[in-house]
Amino acid sequence: MPRTIATAPQSAASLAETIAALDALDPDFTQDEHMLAAATHLRSLDANRTFLGDLMVEELKSSHRADPGANGYGPQAIMLSGARPGYFLRANIWPAAGDSVMRAGGASSFAYGLPHDHNFDFLTIGHFGPGYGSDYYEYDYDSVIGVTGERVALRFVGRSVLAPGEVVHYRAHRDIHAQLPPARLSVSLNVVAANPAQAWHDQYRFDLKEGRITAILNPGASEALLRCGIATGHEEMRDLAGHFAQAHPSERLRLAIYDERSRAGEDPDAVWREAELSGSRLVAGEARQRRSALASV
């Protein structure tokens, strides 16, 4: 279950002061003393009850002058810092079930009812409102291949609500949560670990009833580029994809190459036969499922 980190009340800090303090810390999310220090800085930012409203007012006043997509604002996440050495700051908005934005966008737009893990560590604090709820599970990431439909030993560990002022550490590849809407609109603040290598580690969505993996949640930019290049028939891209399919350290990227080849004019059965012999348990497992699906058509 995510760890609650005990922190004493702090005097309010500005957003700029918090970023400067975290920059100086350069947080290592594997070190408890770093986690406690980062949690203390997050608690100081939480004590500032006006910074987020000020930020939103300034954004709304200047949004007509901004390039579309130039900021980090979305329907749920507000980026409070750019990418920093090893971390970034954000605020997340959690609407209640009856709020108009929920009725318009649906629960899935805010990850409610979509059990998932994370491929990064992060700290979160309840900043405003009563806080969202979660049903929490744990699993052994190293025992999982990642094949769609794969059974996973999920362990239910409890339900809780992110209370105002509570700091919680979500652990990468261990903690799974199925989030529940808060009783009223709520906001959390996050310090999120940012490591370039984490993009190559999978983040999953789960079926809790069946105890299975249902989807991968973090396809990367390299995957999109490879798929596009294969689909267009670019010869050098096909050569590069062939090399990556056999030797790239990311099994997920290798699977994407075979998948796109099966869609881009090659004989799907032949592609998936080749994939079964790729040397990757993930690719081979998916390949067997794809060939079985082809045979049943």
N, C-alpha and C positions, 0 to 999 in steps of 0.2 A: 504494500500500500504506500502511496506517496508519503514522504516524511514531513511531518509538521516541524518547523524549525522555530524554537522558542527565541523570541527577540523582545527586548525591553522597549517601552515607548521611546520614541526619538523626537528631537526637535525637527521642525519642517526644513526641508532642503529644496532648492529650486531644481528644475530639470537639468539646467546647465551644471550645477554643482554635483548632481547625482552622476551625470555622465563623466565628469572629470574624476570623481572618486572611483568609479568603476574602471575607467581607463587606467588609473594609477594602480588599481588592484590587478588588472588583467586577469580576470577570474579563471581559475582552473576548476572545472566542475567535478573533478575527481577528488578534490581536497576539501575536507570538512571545514577547515579554518577559512578557506576561500568562500565556501558556501555561506558560512555564518556572517562573514564580512559583507558579502553581496546582499544577504537578507537584511542586514542592518541598514545598508544604503537604500534598499527598496522600501523599508519601513519609514525612513526619513522622507522619501518622496511621497509615500502614502499620506504622511502627516501634512503635506501641503495640499490643502483642500480647494485651492483655486487654480492650480497650474493647468489642469486638464481643460477646465472650462475656458480659461484664457486662450489656450491653444486652439480650441475648436472655434471660438469667436474669431480669432485672427485668420484662421483658415477659411471660414465662411466669408469674411470681409474681402479676402484677396483671391478667392477661388475663380472669379471671373477673369483674372489676369493670368492664371496659371495654365501651363500646357496640360492637356488631358493626360492623365496617368503620370504626371511628374512628381506627385507626392505618394506617400505610402498609405493613403486613406482608402478604406473599403467599407462595405456594409457592416463589418464586425471589427476589423483590426485597424488600429491607428498606430503607425510607426512613430515612436518617440525619439528615435535616434537612427542615424544611418548605420551601416555595417561598421562595427568597431573591432578592435583586436580581440577576437574570441567571443564576442557577444553582441546582442542588440537589445534595445528596449522597445516595448510596445504596450498598448492598452487594448483590451478586448471588451467589446460590448455584448452583454447577454440579455436579450429581450425576454420578457415574460410571455407565457403562452397566449395571453389575450392581446398582446401589443400588435398594432397594425402591421409593423414590419414582419412579424412572424406570420400573420395571415397572408401577407403578400408573397413572401419568399419561401415560406415553408420551414419546417423544423430542420431539414437537412442542410439548409443554407448556413445554419449556425452549429452544425455538427451534433445537434441533439439526437439521441437515439442511434448514433453511429459508433459502435464500440471500436476503439482504435488505440494503438500504442503511439509512441513517438520515437523518432530516430535521433533525438537530441534531448539533453537535460534542460530543464528550465525551472526557475523559481516563479511563483505567482503569489499575489496578495489580493485579498478582497478589499477593493478601494471604495466602492459605492454600492449601496443596496444590500439586500440580504444574502446574495451570492447564489451561484448555480450549484446544483447537486450533481453527484456522480455515484454510480455503482462501480466499484473498483474490483479489478481482477489482476492477477499476476501470471506470468508464464516464463518459460525458459527459452529465450531467444536462440541460444546456441543449439538447441535440440530441433529447431524448425528448419525445414528446407525452403519453404516459401511457395510451394505449389498451390495453385488455386484449389480450394476444396480440401486441403490437407487438414487432418485432425490435429488439434493442439490441446494439450492438457492445461485448461484454464482453471485457476483457483480463485473463487470468489472470496474477497477479503473484507468487504463491508461497503456501506453507503455513508456518505457524509456530505455536508454543505460547506463551501468555502466561505467562512465567516468573515465579517469585516475585520481588517487588521491581521488576519491569520496568514502566515507565510508558509507555503507548502513547496516541497521539492519533488517534481516529477522526474523519475529516473528513466533514462533512455533504455529502450528494448526490455523493459521489465514491467512497468505499470501500464495497465489498460484501463480506460474508463469509458463508460457510457454516460454521457452528460444529460442532465435534466434541467429544464427551464427553471429559473428562479421564480419566487413568488411575485417579485417586482423587478423592473429593469435594474440590472447590476453591471458593474464594471470591475475588471481585474487588471492589475499591472503585472507585466512579466519581464524578467531578465532571462533571455534565451541564449543558450550556448550556440555559437556559430563557428563550426569547423568545416573547412572545405571537404574533408574526407567523409563527413556524415551523409553527403548526397549519394554516396555509393552504398549506404546501408539502408535496408528496406524498412518502410513503415507500413503496417498492415491494418486492414479493417477486418473485423471478426464477426462471425455468427455465434452469439453466445449460447443459443439453444442447442445448436448442433456441435459447438466446439470446433469450428473450422475457420480457416482463412478464406475470406471472400474477395479481397482485392488488395492491390498494392496502391498506396496513396501518394507516393513521391516519385513519379517518373521525372527524369531530369532533362535538361536542355540537349545533352548529347544524344539521348534517345530520339528526341523529336527531329534533330538534324539528320541522323542516320536513316530514320524512317522516310523522311522527305527525299533524301538523296537516292535511296534504293528505289522508291516509287517513281522517280523521274528517269531512272535508267542511266544515271551518270556512271560512266565506266570506272573512273578512278574511285568513286565512292563505293561501287560494288566490290572492287579489289580490297579497299580498306575494311569494308564490312566483313568480307570473307576472313581477313586476318583477325579482326576483333572477335568474330564468332568462335574462333578456336583458341584465342590467347588472352582476351581481355579479362582483367581480374573481377569485373562486375558480371555475375551470372545473369542479373536482370537485364543488362544491356545486351548480352549474348542472346537471351531469349527474344528480346525485341527484334533483333536482326532476323532470326529465323521466322518470327511471326510476320514481319513485313515482306520477306521473300515469298512466303506462302500466299500472300495477297497480291503480289506484283507480277503475276504471270507465270511463275514457276509451278511445277507439279506439286501441290501441297503435300501429298503423301510422300513423295521423294524428299522434300525439304524436311519433313518431320522424321523420316527414317534417318536422315543424316544427323539431325539434332539429337536423336536418341544415343548416338555414338560420340557425342561432343565431349564427354568426360565431365559434364556438370550434372549433379543430381537434380538440381532445379530444372534445367533445360530438358533433361531426359524424362523427368516426371511429367512436365507439361506436354512434351512431345507424345508420350504414350496416350495422354488424354485426348490430344488433338487427333491422333490417328484413329483412336477408338470412335471419336465423334464422326470422322469422315466415313468410317466403315458402316456406321448406323444410318447414314443418309440414304 
